[in-house]
Structures are given as C-alpha cells and as structure tokens.
C-alpha cells in the first residue's frame, strides 16, 4: 500500500509540474503573439502604400461583363451586333433593347436576388437577356431546352423563378411543367418571327413587355463583384440537377479569358452553334460584346445551315461539342465547298477523338480544344498551342490537340492530385489522379446546397470528379471519370436518374447504367437490367418506357439483361459493366 501511495505522490507531483510549465509556456506564447501583433500593426501604420490610398469610386469598380456592352455600344454603335434571318441590329439598338428590358423587369418589381428563368434557343432575345436581367440586379437562369417537363418544373421551383421567358417552340413541355408547380409567376412568350410552330402560353410577349420599359434606363453595375449574375443547372450524380451560381467577377474574367485563349480578333463573326444555356454559352455572349463582334443566331444545329451561314455571313468563329464537329466532317462534300476564309473552332464537352480533330483541320478549320465544367464557367483549361508542334504530322498534331491542356489565362490554379491527400501526382503521363481547379473561374457554389458545396471545395480546391494523367510538359489528359456521368452530345446525363426510371418499371428487379461509346453522340447510356423472377421483357420495351418518363436523349440506347456483378458488400461492380459496354459501340 505504502509503495503505491508514494508512486501516487510522485505522479501527482509530476502532473503539477507539467501543468505549471504548461501555464508558463502559454504565458510566454501569449506575450510573443501580443508583441508580434503590436509590431505588425506598427509596420502597417508605417507602410506608406497603405496611407491615404484607399479604394473609392474614382479608382475602383466591381468587375462585371455588363461594362462590355456599354463600351461597345458607345464605341461601335453602328457595327452589326445580331443577325437572325432578316433581323439585323447594330450595337446601339441592341444595347437600347437591353436597357429597356432591364427597366421593364425593374418596373415589374424584379431586382437584386430575384431569379429570371429562360427557355429558348439561340435567338436575339436569349442574347439580350444575358445583359438585361443582371442590369436590373437579378440573376439569369437559362434552362436546357432538351430537358423534360419534370426537370423544367424542378428547376423553376428550386430557383424560385419570378419570371419565365419561353420561346413558343417549347410551349407544350413548359405548359406541363407549369401544371406541376404550386405557385403562379409571370410567363412571357418569345414569338420568334422565324418560327411558326408552337403556341403562345404567356400573359404577354417579349416585345409588348419590352415596350413597358424606359429606353434610357440608368442601370447600375453591381455594388459587389461577388454578386450572383447567373444560375446554371447541371445534372449531378444524384439525379436532381444542382444549381451552379456564377458571380460577376468570374463571368467578366472568363469572357476575357475566352478571347485570350482563342486569339480572338476585334469584330469577330461568331456563329451560335453552342447552346446559350450551356454555362451561359461558355460566357461567349459577354465575350462577343467585349470584342464588338457579330452574333449570328442559329435556332437548330444542322450541317447545311452551319455551312451556309459560314459562307454567307463570313463566320470565322464557332464553338461546339465533338458531335457537332463530327457532323460537319460527315456532311456532303457539296456543302463544304466555297469557304475561302479561316474559321476557328473551339470544342469541348467530351474528349474529342483525334480523328475528329484531324478531319476538321483537313477542312481548313483551326481547332482549339478546351476543358471545363459548369462549375468553372465552361472553359477554364485550354490546349494552348506551341509553334513547333505545327511541324509535326497532322496525326500527331491531332493527338496533341486532343489533350485537355493547361490552365486558361484567368484560371489561378490547376493540378492533378491524389483525391484523398491532394498531393499532386507525378507528371509522367501515366499516373492517374483527379483534376482540381482553383481561383476566380470557380463558381460561388451550389444554390441552397451547402453540404455539396463544402464537399466540392475540398482542401481549398474545386474537386472536378474527372480522372486524368499529367504529362511532363504540364498538359493534362482525361482518362476516366470518378463520377458516373455520361456525356452524350455535350449533354451531361446522370446514370442514377436513368436507374431511378428503370426501377419504376414493374418487371425490373435491378438496374445499373454506364456509358457506352457511340459513333455519333460520343457516349450514350447502356443499361444492365435484372428482371423479376419468371418475367419477360424486351430491350425495346424498356427503352420506350424510359423515353416516356424522361427526355429522349437520356434514355438508354442498349439494354443488356442478366445478373449484375456485385462486391462482397453487395454493391454493383460498375467497372465490370463498363468493360462490357466498352466492347460494344452503338450507332443508331
């Protein structure tokens, strides 16, 4: 007993001394920190560059792409801004219409923090709303026109839209969506004179609503460049789309970055083959305004129309997914003849096959490959070209151009790293890691989704979900995706959304969906299905069922029946399914 008591005394005494030394150490640290802060304050007070050099209206304004159209309309008022069929407007007229629409929205009560939604093709009104909506302080929500009614309804409700502009081509789908919503809001028709089908479903139309505004509306730039300018929904792995919020600063910088990345000349003639609902047209409405260019509108992406406009309007720039490029490659040779000027093409959406790039270059088109996500304002990585690469064979040039590239001029950080430790991988062209981005070209976050936003910004970087190698020259090249997103014709399709629809079929017991190569679309969904015991069902039955419950482009093009491979914990082994799908290429 006595021995234990002595040990206890020694232990207690030791603990006391440890606490005493700890208190003394903390006191020393406290004095040190206090002195350090005092010295820093003293240094700050003695810093001549911080005395009497404050930000004020004379030397600082928030960055916003709205300033681009203001400058261009005043410097080049008579230059053509928009071409759409017989409609031709100059920059002065276009700017005035934007001001007037902003005034009309403001008079209706739309202002800071309000969402204005839009469902329309690439027409002048779509371009104008990229300026008019943020001019009154509101946020533009341009919705993917290829979605189904359920998706329209989800987005409109989640975005809390106060106004919806809708082109009459999509009136049928929108009417169904509106019937699903509990609240009414102002619906404004866009009655395009170049389109005869569809019905007018709104309480007014674009031109009539425009007339309620002031042509000389004195709009104000945002007080803070961090204010939201647009809201873009992306299909996530959870099925329901996520609302990606852009700020004025990012939109401004990516618009500038686009022009720099492409070496865009002043007064470009830009053909709208890329949907303006895709990341706000990759920010090109603002880029074209910056460069005082011409917006050549295109309602539907068709090879004959594209070649005709390239020739008749002397188009020298356009963007598109690899599927668009492949469509042009495969077009009849009679359509391709007669182009006597240089045409620059920017492509992204899915890794373009080298042969597609090679085919476009053979037509005399100069291809620039970029990479990005909805969360990065579209293009944030560019396959920047080196002059000495031009000496290589066309095949090698195409291979080099098929890589995603390096950070765009306005992207601050790009790395390929271990997704768990965020330690950059070796630049050996072999080791696979995940792509991470950082800086002003990264979104504010996901609307009303803090947990997903926090997860996306892991360790101070944006986590792309795309897997790539990092080459010795610093260029990245995507090899796979960590997310089960299928990119078909430039559109993101959630495998989980398709699986959810398949599970609604009364005969389906299990379902898993992966990407399958497709000759036309790049990728399409391939479904693997286990039917309920003793039940029979055809491949076409399930494809038709999916098409009846979702947008047609999301439905699988192939259905394979059988037992799904599982891990020891019961999870589907999707990598095995991908191997099976990789051995099949769809063409229909």
KEKOL-301291 format. One line per 10 residues: their letters; for each residue y, x, z of C-alpha. Coordinates in Angstrom, 2 decimals. Layout:
// KEKOL-301291
A	Y X Z; ...;
***
This chain:
// KEKOL-301291
XXXXXXXXXX	0.00 0.00 0.00; 2.40 2.81 1.03; 1.84 4.68 -2.23; 2.61 1.60 -4.26; 5.74 0.96 -2.23; 7.02 4.49 -2.89; 6.34 4.10 -6.60; 8.23 0.84 -6.49; 11.22 2.54 -4.84; 11.22 5.32 -7.42;
XXXXXXXXXX	11.00 2.72 -10.24; 13.88 0.69 -8.75; 15.99 3.82 -8.28; 15.33 4.87 -11.88; 16.31 1.42 -13.19; 19.51 1.55 -11.11; 20.45 4.95 -12.54; 19.70 3.71 -16.06; 21.99 0.71 -15.56; 24.71 2.96 -14.07;
XXXXXXXXXX	24.55 5.36 -17.05; 24.46 2.39 -19.44; 27.63 0.93 -17.89; 29.31 4.33 -18.07; 28.26 4.76 -21.70; 29.54 1.29 -22.63; 32.84 2.06 -20.92; 33.19 5.29 -22.92; 32.33 3.46 -26.15; 34.85 0.75 -25.30;
XXXXXXXXXX	37.64 3.31 -24.79; 36.66 5.07 -28.01; 36.75 1.85 -30.05; 40.06 0.86 -28.44; 41.61 4.24 -29.30; 40.21 4.06 -32.83; 41.70 0.61 -33.42; 45.03 1.77 -31.99; 45.03 4.79 -34.30; 44.11 2.63 -37.30;
XXXXXXXXXX	46.97 0.26 -36.53; 49.29 3.23 -36.21; 48.10 4.60 -39.54; 48.56 1.18 -41.11; 52.12 0.98 -39.78; 52.83 4.43 -41.19; 51.35 3.58 -44.62; 54.33 3.41 -46.96; 52.28 1.50 -49.54; 51.89 -1.40 -47.10;
XXXXXXXXXX	55.56 -1.67 -46.14; 57.75 -4.21 -47.92; 55.22 -4.53 -50.76; 53.84 -8.00 -50.09; 52.38 -10.42 -52.62; 54.86 -13.01 -53.85; 55.31 -15.33 -56.81; 57.19 -12.64 -58.72; 54.27 -10.19 -58.72; 51.07 -12.18 -58.14;
XXXXXXXXXX	49.49 -15.30 -59.60; 45.97 -16.64 -59.33; 43.80 -15.80 -62.34; 42.96 -18.88 -64.41; 41.88 -19.33 -68.05; 44.41 -22.16 -68.29; 47.05 -19.49 -68.88; 45.33 -18.57 -72.15; 46.11 -21.83 -73.91; 49.65 -21.86 -72.54;
XXXXXXXXXX	50.34 -18.42 -74.06; 48.57 -19.06 -77.36; 50.34 -22.40 -77.92; 53.70 -20.70 -77.42; 52.99 -17.51 -79.36; 50.91 -19.00 -82.21; 51.89 -22.71 -82.24; 51.20 -23.23 -85.94; 47.88 -21.41 -86.12; 44.85 -23.66 -86.56;
XXXXXXXXXX	43.08 -24.36 -83.29; 40.49 -27.04 -84.12; 38.57 -28.07 -87.23; 36.33 -31.14 -87.20; 35.63 -32.79 -90.53; 39.03 -33.93 -91.82; 40.66 -33.30 -88.42; 42.72 -30.11 -88.27; 45.06 -29.42 -85.35; 47.15 -26.39 -84.53;
XXXXXXXXXX	47.54 -24.80 -81.12; 50.81 -26.60 -80.31; 49.20 -30.00 -80.98; 46.03 -29.12 -79.07; 47.96 -27.87 -76.04; 50.10 -31.02 -76.03; 46.97 -33.20 -76.06; 45.54 -31.21 -73.13; 48.77 -31.68 -71.16; 48.86 -35.37 -71.96;
XXXXXXXXXX	45.22 -35.91 -70.93; 45.80 -33.99 -67.69; 48.76 -36.28 -66.99; 46.70 -39.39 -67.75; 43.98 -38.28 -65.35; 46.58 -37.47 -62.69; 48.20 -40.89 -63.06; 44.79 -42.47 -62.62; 44.50 -40.64 -59.30; 42.34 -37.67 -60.28;
XXXXXXXXXX	43.26 -34.42 -58.56; 42.05 -31.42 -56.59; 38.38 -31.63 -55.66; 37.56 -34.60 -57.93; 34.76 -34.35 -60.49; 35.25 -35.48 -64.08; 31.96 -35.68 -65.99; 31.42 -35.50 -69.72; 28.51 -36.24 -72.07; 29.42 -35.22 -75.60;
XXXXXXXXXX	28.50 -32.87 -78.47; 30.70 -30.04 -79.73; 33.74 -32.05 -80.78; 37.51 -31.51 -80.24; 37.62 -33.76 -77.17; 34.99 -31.59 -75.47; 37.12 -28.51 -76.08; 40.31 -30.21 -74.84; 38.73 -31.35 -71.58; 37.94 -27.73 -70.70;
XXXXXXXXXX	41.69 -27.39 -70.16; 42.90 -30.91 -69.39; 40.58 -31.53 -66.43; 41.41 -28.34 -64.47; 45.10 -28.75 -65.41; 45.24 -31.71 -63.03; 43.29 -29.77 -60.38; 39.95 -31.49 -60.99; 36.53 -30.00 -61.78; 34.87 -30.41 -65.19;
XXXXXXXXXX	31.20 -31.37 -65.21; 29.86 -31.09 -68.77; 26.34 -32.54 -68.80; 23.43 -31.51 -71.01; 23.18 -34.19 -73.70; 19.43 -33.65 -74.08; 18.59 -34.96 -70.61; 17.05 -38.35 -69.87; 18.72 -41.30 -68.15; 17.23 -40.44 -64.74;
XXXXXXXXXX	18.73 -36.94 -64.90; 22.11 -38.32 -66.01; 22.08 -40.67 -63.03; 21.09 -37.95 -60.58; 23.86 -35.61 -61.76; 26.59 -38.27 -61.79; 25.71 -39.35 -58.26; 25.27 -35.84 -56.87; 28.52 -34.64 -58.45; 30.34 -37.73 -57.11;
XXXXXXXXXX	31.94 -38.26 -60.52; 35.18 -40.25 -60.52; 35.49 -40.44 -64.32; 32.93 -40.17 -67.11; 33.82 -39.40 -70.73; 30.94 -40.31 -73.05; 30.50 -39.95 -76.80; 29.10 -43.14 -78.33; 26.07 -41.25 -79.71; 24.71 -41.20 -76.15;
XXXXXXXXXX	25.79 -44.70 -75.07; 22.23 -46.06 -74.85; 20.97 -43.37 -72.45; 24.18 -43.47 -70.41; 24.03 -47.27 -70.04; 20.57 -46.95 -68.50; 21.86 -44.23 -66.16; 24.83 -46.30 -65.05; 22.50 -49.20 -64.19; 20.74 -46.89 -61.71;
XXXXXXXXXX	23.93 -45.98 -59.82; 25.24 -47.94 -56.82; 28.95 -47.32 -57.49; 31.16 -48.04 -60.47; 33.64 -45.50 -61.86; 35.88 -45.21 -64.88; 33.95 -44.76 -68.14; 35.97 -43.57 -71.15; 34.47 -43.72 -74.63; 34.89 -40.94 -77.17;
XXXXXXXXXX	34.98 -42.75 -80.51; 34.49 -39.89 -82.97; 35.53 -40.97 -86.47; 32.84 -38.65 -87.87; 30.02 -40.54 -86.14; 29.23 -44.18 -86.84; 26.15 -44.92 -84.69; 26.12 -45.95 -81.04; 28.20 -48.41 -79.06; 31.39 -48.28 -77.02;
XXXXXXXXXX	30.48 -48.94 -73.38; 33.63 -47.90 -71.50; 36.65 -49.83 -70.30; 38.89 -47.75 -72.59; 38.60 -44.98 -75.16; 39.82 -41.39 -75.27; 42.86 -41.96 -77.48; 44.03 -45.06 -75.61; 43.67 -43.31 -72.25; 45.46 -40.26 -73.67;
XXXXXXXXXX	48.48 -42.45 -74.54; 48.99 -43.27 -70.84; 49.84 -39.61 -70.13; 53.00 -37.55 -70.47; 53.01 -35.14 -73.44; 55.07 -32.65 -71.46; 53.17 -32.86 -68.19; 54.18 -29.98 -65.94; 50.73 -28.88 -64.84; 50.38 -26.23 -62.16;
XXXXXXXXXX	47.88 -23.35 -62.01; 45.52 -23.31 -59.02; 47.01 -22.13 -55.76; 43.85 -20.10 -55.21; 41.81 -18.50 -57.99; 38.71 -19.21 -55.87; 39.23 -22.95 -56.51; 36.46 -24.63 -58.49; 37.06 -25.08 -62.22; 33.70 -26.44 -63.39;
XXXXXXXXXX	30.30 -27.69 -62.27; 27.19 -26.96 -64.33; 23.73 -28.24 -63.53; 20.71 -26.05 -64.07; 17.07 -27.09 -63.95; 15.59 -25.46 -60.89; 12.02 -24.87 -59.80; 12.27 -27.91 -57.53; 12.66 -30.32 -60.44; 16.04 -31.77 -59.49;
XXXXXXXXXX	18.88 -29.80 -61.10; 21.19 -27.67 -58.95; 24.96 -27.88 -59.29; 26.40 -24.44 -60.03; 30.08 -24.15 -59.12; 32.42 -21.83 -61.09; 35.83 -20.63 -59.89; 38.97 -19.99 -61.96; 38.78 -16.23 -61.42; 35.23 -15.97 -62.75;
XXXXXXXXXX	35.98 -18.17 -65.76; 39.04 -16.06 -66.58; 37.20 -12.75 -66.28; 34.11 -13.82 -68.21; 36.28 -15.16 -71.02; 37.90 -11.72 -71.25; 34.50 -10.04 -70.89; 33.16 -12.04 -73.85; 35.92 -10.79 -76.13; 35.50 -7.19 -74.98;
XXXXXXXXXX	31.68 -7.24 -75.24; 31.84 -8.55 -78.78; 34.79 -6.50 -80.02; 36.32 -9.84 -80.96; 39.31 -9.59 -83.26; 42.51 -11.63 -82.92; 42.32 -15.10 -84.55; 38.52 -15.32 -84.75; 36.97 -18.27 -86.59; 34.34 -19.43 -84.13;
XXXXXXXXXX	31.59 -21.92 -85.05; 30.35 -24.10 -82.19; 26.59 -23.80 -82.63; 26.19 -23.14 -78.90; 26.48 -26.36 -76.84; 29.68 -26.52 -74.80; 27.59 -27.96 -71.95; 25.73 -24.63 -71.67; 27.63 -22.73 -68.94; 30.84 -24.20 -70.42;
XXXXXXXXXX	29.80 -22.80 -73.77; 29.30 -19.39 -72.12; 33.04 -19.62 -71.30; 33.92 -19.41 -75.01; 36.36 -22.38 -75.01; 38.55 -20.15 -72.87; 37.74 -17.02 -74.91; 38.76 -18.67 -78.19; 42.02 -19.80 -76.57; 42.61 -16.26 -75.28;
XXXXXXXXXX	42.15 -14.81 -78.78; 44.11 -17.60 -80.56; 41.07 -18.43 -82.63; 39.83 -21.42 -84.60; 37.27 -23.80 -83.06; 35.05 -25.04 -85.88; 33.21 -28.00 -84.36; 29.61 -28.89 -85.15; 28.00 -32.07 -83.84; 24.41 -31.18 -84.74;
XXXXXXXXXX	22.90 -27.73 -85.21; 21.42 -27.76 -88.70; 20.91 -24.83 -91.05; 22.66 -26.37 -94.06; 25.73 -27.36 -92.02; 25.95 -23.90 -90.43; 25.77 -22.04 -93.74; 28.22 -24.48 -95.38; 30.81 -24.03 -92.61; 30.37 -20.25 -92.54;
XXXXXXXXXX	31.30 -20.23 -96.21; 33.95 -22.98 -96.34; 35.79 -22.03 -93.12; 35.02 -18.30 -93.32; 33.41 -18.38 -89.89; 32.98 -14.87 -88.51; 31.59 -15.56 -85.01; 28.97 -17.88 -83.54; 26.51 -17.96 -80.62; 23.03 -19.35 -80.33;
XXXXXXXXXX	19.60 -19.10 -78.80; 16.89 -17.22 -80.74; 15.61 -20.56 -82.03; 18.88 -21.05 -83.92; 18.63 -17.58 -85.42; 15.02 -18.19 -86.44; 16.01 -21.50 -88.04; 18.60 -19.66 -90.14; 16.07 -16.96 -91.05; 13.64 -19.59 -92.32;
XXXXXXXXXX	16.24 -21.59 -94.24; 16.05 -21.91 -98.01; 17.48 -18.87 -99.76; 19.88 -21.08 -101.75; 21.73 -21.90 -98.51; 22.21 -18.24 -97.62; 23.88 -17.11 -100.84; 27.65 -16.84 -101.17; 28.53 -15.32 -97.77; 30.79 -12.39 -98.61;
XXXXXXXXXX	32.29 -11.61 -95.20; 30.94 -10.10 -91.96; 29.51 -12.57 -89.46; 28.88 -11.62 -85.84; 26.21 -13.43 -83.86; 25.72 -13.43 -80.09; 22.28 -14.51 -78.89; 20.70 -15.24 -75.50; 18.67 -17.94 -73.77; 15.26 -16.29 -74.10;
XXXXXXXXXX	14.35 -12.71 -75.02; 14.72 -12.72 -78.82; 11.77 -11.35 -80.76; 12.69 -8.12 -82.53; 11.61 -9.62 -85.87; 14.15 -12.45 -85.47; 16.95 -9.94 -84.92; 15.72 -7.86 -87.85; 15.75 -10.94 -90.08; 19.34 -11.82 -89.14;
XXXXXXXXXX	20.51 -8.27 -89.74; 18.85 -8.38 -93.15; 21.06 -11.39 -93.97; 24.10 -9.25 -93.21; 24.75 -10.78 -89.79; 25.55 -8.41 -86.92; 23.62 -9.44 -83.81; 24.68 -8.79 -80.22; 22.11 -9.60 -77.55; 23.38 -10.74 -74.14;
XXXXXXXXXX	21.74 -11.99 -70.98; 22.80 -14.11 -68.06; 22.16 -17.29 -66.18; 24.06 -20.48 -65.44; 24.80 -18.85 -62.08; 26.57 -15.93 -63.81; 28.87 -17.89 -66.15; 26.47 -17.26 -69.01; 26.58 -13.74 -70.49; 27.01 -11.08 -67.82;
XXXXXXXXXX	24.74 -8.40 -69.29; 25.12 -7.06 -72.83; 23.03 -4.79 -75.03; 26.02 -2.51 -75.69; 25.54 -0.65 -78.96; 25.68 3.13 -79.44; 26.81 4.50 -82.79; 23.93 6.97 -83.04; 21.46 4.06 -82.81; 22.69 2.94 -86.23;
XXXXXXXXXX	20.94 5.97 -87.74; 17.54 4.63 -86.72; 15.33 2.41 -88.86; 16.06 -1.36 -88.95; 12.86 -1.98 -86.98; 13.87 0.44 -84.20; 17.40 -0.97 -84.14; 15.99 -4.47 -83.71; 13.74 -3.24 -80.89; 16.71 -1.67 -79.11;
XXXXXXXXXX	18.77 -4.85 -79.56; 16.00 -7.00 -78.09; 16.58 -5.38 -74.69; 18.89 -7.26 -72.32; 21.16 -4.24 -71.78; 23.74 -3.14 -69.22; 26.41 -4.90 -67.19; 29.17 -6.61 -69.17; 32.74 -5.26 -68.76; 33.65 -7.66 -65.95;
XXXXXXXXXX	30.36 -7.60 -64.01; 30.65 -5.36 -60.96; 27.01 -4.73 -60.10; 23.64 -4.82 -61.88; 20.34 -3.43 -60.68; 16.61 -3.90 -60.95; 15.12 -3.66 -57.48; 12.23 -4.49 -55.22; 12.82 -8.18 -54.37; 11.82 -7.67 -50.72;
XXXXXXXXXX	13.62 -4.43 -49.83; 16.39 -4.48 -52.51; 15.66 -0.79 -53.13; 16.35 -0.02 -56.82; 13.22 0.74 -58.84; 12.82 3.98 -60.85; 14.49 3.95 -64.26; 11.23 4.80 -66.00; 10.84 1.82 -68.34; 7.54 0.98 -66.64;
XXXXXXXXXX	8.06 -0.09 -63.04; 8.80 -3.81 -62.72; 11.40 -5.20 -60.33; 13.76 -8.16 -60.08; 17.21 -8.32 -61.67; 20.13 -8.58 -59.24; 23.83 -9.11 -60.04; 26.99 -8.77 -58.00; 30.69 -9.46 -58.46; 33.22 -11.85 -59.97;
XXXXXXXXXX	30.84 -13.17 -62.62; 28.61 -14.74 -59.98; 29.03 -18.41 -59.07; 30.67 -19.72 -55.90; 27.30 -21.26 -55.01; 25.27 -24.45 -55.38; 27.10 -27.72 -54.68; 26.06 -29.32 -51.38; 23.09 -26.95 -51.13; 23.89 -24.25 -48.52;
XXXXXXXXXX	20.29 -23.14 -47.90; 19.61 -22.47 -51.58; 22.98 -20.74 -51.93; 22.23 -18.45 -48.98; 18.80 -17.63 -50.40; 20.27 -16.82 -53.83; 22.73 -14.33 -52.32; 20.10 -12.24 -50.61; 21.39 -8.97 -49.19; 24.82 -9.33 -50.81;
XXXXXXXXXX	23.40 -9.65 -54.33; 22.59 -12.62 -56.56; 18.83 -12.87 -56.99; 18.10 -13.80 -60.63; 14.39 -14.52 -60.37; 13.80 -12.57 -63.61; 11.49 -9.55 -63.62; 12.36 -6.51 -65.70; 11.93 -2.79 -66.23; 14.82 -0.32 -66.06;
XXXXXXXXXX	14.93 2.22 -68.87; 16.07 5.85 -68.43; 19.27 5.08 -70.38; 20.20 2.40 -67.82; 19.29 -0.59 -70.02; 17.21 -3.38 -68.51; 14.47 -5.29 -70.31; 12.96 -8.55 -69.07; 9.19 -8.61 -68.84; 8.44 -11.82 -66.95;
XXXXXXXXXX	9.88 -14.46 -64.65; 9.22 -14.84 -60.99; 10.21 -18.50 -61.28; 8.09 -20.89 -63.28; 10.95 -21.87 -65.54; 10.12 -22.45 -69.20; 12.88 -21.63 -71.69; 12.44 -23.78 -74.77; 15.06 -23.55 -77.49; 17.53 -22.16 -74.98;
XXXXXXXXXX	16.93 -25.02 -72.52; 15.54 -24.48 -69.03; 12.57 -26.70 -68.20; 11.13 -26.95 -64.72; 7.34 -26.80 -64.61; 7.39 -28.68 -61.31; 9.31 -31.56 -62.89; 6.62 -31.92 -65.56; 3.86 -31.65 -62.98; 5.53 -34.40 -60.99;
XXXXXXXXXX	5.46 -36.71 -64.02; 1.81 -35.87 -64.77; 0.85 -36.68 -61.22; 2.25 -40.18 -61.76; -0.44 -40.87 -64.37; -3.21 -42.93 -62.76; -6.01 -40.79 -64.23; -4.60 -37.36 -63.29; -6.06 -35.65 -60.24; -4.37 -32.25 -60.50;
XXXXXXXXXX	-1.82 -30.68 -62.83; -0.22 -27.29 -63.39; 2.27 -26.33 -66.11; 3.11 -22.91 -67.53; 4.96 -21.55 -70.56; 3.17 -21.22 -73.87; 4.51 -19.29 -76.87; 5.87 -21.46 -79.65; 6.68 -20.38 -83.21; 9.85 -22.50 -83.38;
XXXXXXXXXX	11.08 -23.04 -79.82; 10.16 -19.68 -78.30; 8.31 -21.38 -75.46; 7.05 -24.87 -74.74; 5.20 -26.34 -71.74; 1.43 -26.13 -71.64; -0.21 -28.47 -69.12; -3.53 -27.84 -67.40; -5.00 -31.06 -66.04; -7.96 -32.10 -63.93;
XXXXXXXXXX	-8.83 -35.76 -64.39; -10.17 -38.01 -61.70; -13.93 -38.24 -61.48; -15.58 -40.14 -64.37; -12.20 -40.87 -66.01; -11.40 -40.12 -69.63; -8.02 -39.48 -71.20; -6.83 -37.78 -74.40; -4.33 -34.98 -74.80; -2.01 -37.27 -76.77;
XXXXXXXXXX	-2.19 -39.93 -74.05; -0.71 -37.51 -71.51; 1.90 -36.13 -73.92; 3.03 -39.69 -74.72; 3.10 -40.54 -71.00; 5.36 -37.57 -70.28; 7.67 -38.42 -73.17; 8.01 -41.96 -71.79; 9.14 -40.65 -68.40; 11.34 -37.65 -69.25;
XXXXXXXXXX	13.34 -36.05 -72.04; 11.06 -35.43 -75.04; 11.83 -31.70 -75.22; 10.47 -31.27 -71.68; 7.09 -32.86 -72.43; 4.11 -30.52 -72.89; 3.02 -29.71 -76.42; -0.50 -28.82 -75.32; -2.79 -30.26 -72.62; -5.93 -28.42 -71.50;
XXXXXXXXXX	-8.50 -30.31 -69.43; -10.67 -28.74 -66.73; -10.78 -27.45 -63.17; -7.74 -25.46 -62.04; -8.42 -21.94 -60.70; -7.47 -21.63 -57.02; -6.78 -18.91 -54.49; -8.64 -18.73 -51.18; -5.83 -20.75 -49.61; -6.03 -23.49 -52.23;
XXXXXXXXXX	-3.04 -22.52 -54.36; -3.30 -22.72 -58.15; -3.67 -19.30 -59.77; -0.93 -19.77 -62.38; -1.19 -16.22 -63.66; -4.67 -17.06 -64.96; -3.31 -20.15 -66.68; -0.56 -18.06 -68.28; -3.22 -15.71 -69.70; -5.00 -18.68 -71.27;
XXXXXXXX	-1.70 -20.06 -72.62; -0.74 -16.64 -73.99; -3.81 -16.72 -76.20; -2.53 -19.90 -77.82; 0.66 -20.30 -79.85; 1.90 -23.76 -80.72; 3.65 -24.50 -83.99; 4.07 -28.27 -84.04;
***
